Amino acid sequence: MKKKISTLPFNGTAEQEAQLKEVIAANRHDPSRLMGVMHEAQNIYGYLPLEVQTMIADGMNVPLEKVYGVATFYAQFSLTPKGKYNISVCLGTACYVKGSGDIFDRLSERLGIGADECTADGKFSLTACRCIGACGLAPVLTVNDEVYGRLTVDDVDDILAKYAD
């Protein structure tokens, strides 16, 4: 599945940039540290927008295409920001046959975003995953670290309401 690129404007801070430059400076002479630098960058920014990938490429003296290739190949890297509340819907077989696709669609409709997108206010992001290992509770979704199981589409509004702060 191709990763989406964020359409939200990049809004990194000077403090984040200084942190990233420090990480790059400590690793710039060892190209084998590229993934480590990318992990640190994602920890700093929460995701790897093009602007951050460019800083890494320039600082590590590697082609931007290489940074982008690593970011899109490995599942642990995200090209889109995560919301304060990251909702992840399991679309693995057990969950899917019990209606998780419909739950995902309802969330997408209610939030006005698609897969791997974040609401403009930064409150919610929506992702799909393949299995979270709770097949006995299918269908399942998580909001950050909280697990919700045995769901129906009618549960979506109540779950969202819990996070309406």
Rosetta blueprint (number, residue, H / E / L):
1 M L
2 K L
3 K L
4 K L
5 I L
6 S L
7 T L
8 L L
9 P L
10 F L
11 N L
12 G L
13 T L
14 A H
15 E H
16 Q H
17 E H
18 A H
19 Q H
20 L H
21 K H
22 E H
23 V H
24 I H
25 A H
26 A H
27 N H
28 R L
29 H L
30 D L
31 P H
32 S H
33 R H
34 L H
35 M H
36 G H
37 V H
38 M H
39 H H
40 E H
41 A H
42 Q H
43 N H
44 I H
45 Y H
46 G L
47 Y L
48 L L
49 P L
50 L H
51 E H
52 V H
53 Q H
54 T H
55 M H
56 I H
57 A H
58 D H
59 G H
60 M H
61 N L
62 V L
63 P L
64 L H
65 E H
66 K H
67 V H
68 Y H
69 G H
70 V H
71 A H
72 T H
73 F H
74 Y L
75 A L
76 Q L
77 F L
78 S L
79 L L
80 T L
81 P L
82 K L
83 G L
84 K L
85 Y E
86 N E
87 I E
88 S E
89 V E
90 C E
91 L L
92 G L
93 T H
94 A H
95 C H
96 Y H
97 V H
98 K L
99 G L
100 S H
101 G H
102 D H
103 I H
104 F H
105 D H
106 R H
107 L H
108 S H
109 E H
110 R H
111 L H
112 G L
113 I L
114 G L
115 A L
116 D L
117 E E
118 C E
119 T L
120 A L
121 D L
122 G L
123 K L
124 F E
125 S E
126 L E
127 T E
128 A E
129 C E
130 R L
131 C L
132 I L
133 G L
134 A L
135 C H
136 G H
137 L H
138 A L
139 P L
140 V L
141 L E
142 T E
143 V E
144 N L
145 D L
146 E E
147 V E
148 Y E
149 G L
150 R L
151 L L
152 T L
153 V H
154 D H
155 D H
156 V H
157 D H
158 D H
159 I H
160 L H
161 A H
162 K H
163 Y L
164 A L
165 D L
